[in-house]
Amino acid sequence: MPQNEYIEESIRRHGRRLDHDERKRKKEARKVHKDAAFAQKVHGLKAKLYNKKRHNEKIQMKKTLKMHDEKNAKQKTDDAVPEGAVPAYLLDREGQQRAKVLSNMLKQKRKEKAGKWNVPLPKVRGIAEDEMFRVVKTGKSKTKSWKRMVTKPTFVGDGFTRKPPKYERFIRPMALRYKKANVTHPELKATFQLPIIGVKKNPQSPMYTQLGVLTKGTIIEVNVAELGLVTTGGKVLWGKYAQITNNPENDGCINALLLV
């Protein structure tokens, strides 16, 4: 196990304190006052850097709030044209009504910012480290055991270059590398073989995400250009997320469900 993950390992095994949520809420409530006190006390270059950081945070917050607000938009209506004679200066106008709308793109952005997706598999079985990695002995008398070989399917990008074998800690075998996935569209009820762009999140561990390990429940990004999906603005969608629904190491292929 990497040295810096012992806290996460302890949480997985024993859970958190009973009052963890309450303590977290109180700490967040105190943080505002602590930040204000620090802003009043700090001076010099540190103050400049801190104020710049706060300025950027406020801009981002305002953008988020603005994005969440519903905007007023005019929509044309066919039945709103008045009957009878219309004055000359109103002839070029069409019937319009003001309606509060929130476009699909804003909804999509909001969903992505929140990081919440209705995934088909919300819970998956945990995988132990000795199941994920095999220890590779190295050295003249095979006494060193710092190398690990990944025993699960992985994804590596097109521009990937291996490190020299002497310095490579995690070995990803060529036979277990995948480039395509069988992705099913839930609304079209059709399956397409699409190229994988990257691994967005592996629920087992951030390290597995970084290594590109493909296990059941992993969120991957696939190239959907050939499906011809478009946004509300008319732009062609290039990449979309999908969740792996099978065990690739058992089936020899990747089956995934598109998140729409």
HELIX and SHEET records of a PDB file:
HELIX    1   1 GLN A    3  GLU A    5  5                                   3    
HELIX    2   2 TYR A    6  HIS A   14  1                                   9    
HELIX    3   3 HIS A   20  LYS A   41  1                                  22    
HELIX    4   4 LEU A   45  HIS A   68  1                                  24    
HELIX    5   5 ALA A   88  LEU A   90  5                                   3    
HELIX    6   6 ASN A  104  ALA A  114  1                                  11    
HELIX    7   7 GLU A  129  MET A  132  1                                   4    
HELIX    8   8 MET A  174  LEU A  176  5                                   3    
HELIX    9   9 PRO A  206  LEU A  211  1                                   6    
HELIX   10  10 ALA A  225  LEU A  227  5                                   3    
HELIX   11  11 PRO A  248  ASP A  251  1                                   4    
SHEET    1   A 2 LYS A  71  LYS A  76  0                                        
SHEET    2   A 2 GLN A  96  VAL A 101 -1                                        
SHEET    1   B 3 PHE A 133  THR A 138  0                                        
SHEET    2   B 3 LYS A 144  VAL A 150 -1                                        
SHEET    3   B 3 PHE A 170  ILE A 171  1                                        
SHEET    1   C 6 LYS A 180  HIS A 185  0                                        
SHEET    2   C 6 ALA A 190  LYS A 201 -1                                        
SHEET    3   C 6 ILE A 219  ASN A 223 -1                                        
SHEET    4   C 6 GLY A 239  ILE A 244 -1                                        
SHEET    5   C 6 ASN A 255  LEU A 258 -1                                        
SHEET    6   C 6 LYS A 180  HIS A 185  1                                        
END                                                                             
